[in-house]
Amino acid sequence: MDPPGTVRADDSASMARFDSSLRQFICVSDFGVPLDAGVLAAPFCDDEVPLGVLRALFDAAPLGVLGISSDGIIRYVNRRQCENSDLSAEFFVGKPYRPTFGPTIEKSGLLSFYDRLVATGVPFEATLLDYKRHVDGASMAFNLRGYRAGGWILLVTSIERALAAQQRHYLQLFENANDGIFVLSREARFTRVNRKFAEMVGVPIESMIGQTTEMFLPGRLPESLARVERIIAEGHLGPYELEINTPIGTKHVSLNGFALLEDGKPVGIINIARDVSAEHRQAEELRAARDHALATSRLKTAFLANMSHEIRTPLNVILGYNSIIADEIAVTGDQQQMLQAIERAGRRLEQTIASILDISRLEAGAFKVSPELVTIADVVERQIKDFHPLAQRKGLTISHQIDEPGAVVTFDRYCLDHALMNLLSNAIKFTPSGWVRVEVCRTAHGDLVLRVRDSGIGIDAAFLPRLASRSSRKTPA
């Protein structure tokens, strides 16, 4: 028989350490309750110790304690455990622990630890920051430790220990966050600052504590105070940006502010800060590059407009004299062909100049559209007549088909004429032989469609999405 006050070790390593670990756990680490002579004289051994010993040790303990006998039935619960769980002693005593609380601790991932404790005596400890309480499923911070000793399973619960662990957890997050974090009082004074924010502004943490935001926003304390009160009133503000002055230069900081409560009362705000100075510099560089490009484009537009006017003046003289020679001077057949060639080249150059002027007006925002009633047949027939000589020289047949010769549309006559001219020009250019036809017809929905068709190489379907791009050009294969 073992002497009083000792426990005989079994095959488990944890049980071999019972005397030192459990007694330190009871007397020193948590409870601070010295074992009196009567308790020390209790027959602590592998046989189940009397319930009275548990009551003497744990009834007034500041931590919750459950005593589960070797048959798995809850035989003991102290007052603090009832307070922690918001359940009465009658709810616990006499119930089998595993069927009653197994589902709850299984959700927290602790059931396997409990089963191992029962089977082998290996103690465990776990702190849960989001434990779902058995009685109502409410979330709480909760610390649970399990020991096997003297024929009992002892489960010790502590909310305070869990809160301390939770505080350490959040403190680690605060100190090691990749973003700057700081706390301001309602007077806009720094009360907590993490390492990242101190690095961001180039000021030691101890130099910021107690100082107001004026150290970074000179002369703007009223603005800061108003912002603190707004965040407290609304609960959250952000992201918002501030330009702050720091010892290492001007910084642009993006902030998210949250109200800080203690015992349900607002005491200040927490700000999460991110340095966006690099993004601001890039944005400024992009704006400068854009402004430079726009200025260059305006210069180019002005140059093209001036150049076009300079070319058009002598061109008009050339075409005018060419017309006089053709109409009033007797020329040979070969000379007549030369004059016609001059006329065609001049008109083509005139069209090119008109296109350049249109582009310059578009880029300058000065291109004006003048809608009017236009008989579509008139536009088509005139273009067919103008392109007939060009098509004939290539051996192409050019024709038109208009279902409604009297159809009238509201359109800018110049734009419609120019668009059809470009379509016909491309159709003739990329049709080596065959035909070109302009069709005007109604769709099933009643829309009037103008279409240019040809027997040429066509446009690859893959190129169609880029057809309207300014710099795209489809070349023959």
Protein Blocks (a to p, Z undefined) as FASTA:
>chain_A
ZZehiacddfbfklmmmmmmmmmmmmmmmnopacdfklmmpccdfbdcdfklmmmmmmmp
cbdcddddfkopafbdcfklmmmnopafklmnopafklmmmmmmmmnopmmmmmmmmmno
pacddddfbbccfklopacddddddddeehiacddddfklmmmmmmmmmmmmmmmpcbdc
ddddfkopafbdcfklmmmnopafklmgopafklmmghilmmmmmmmmmmmmnopacddd
dddddfkbpcddddddddddeehiafbdcdddddfklmmmmmmmmmmmmmmmmmmmmmmm
mmmmmmmmmmmmmmmmmmmmmmmmmmmpccdfklmmmmmmmmmmmmmmmmmmmmmmmmmm
mmnopaccddddddfklmmmmmmmmmmmmmmmnopacddddfblmbccdddfklmmmmmm
mmmmmmmmmmmbhcddddddddfkopacdddddfbebjafklmmmmmpmkbccddZZ
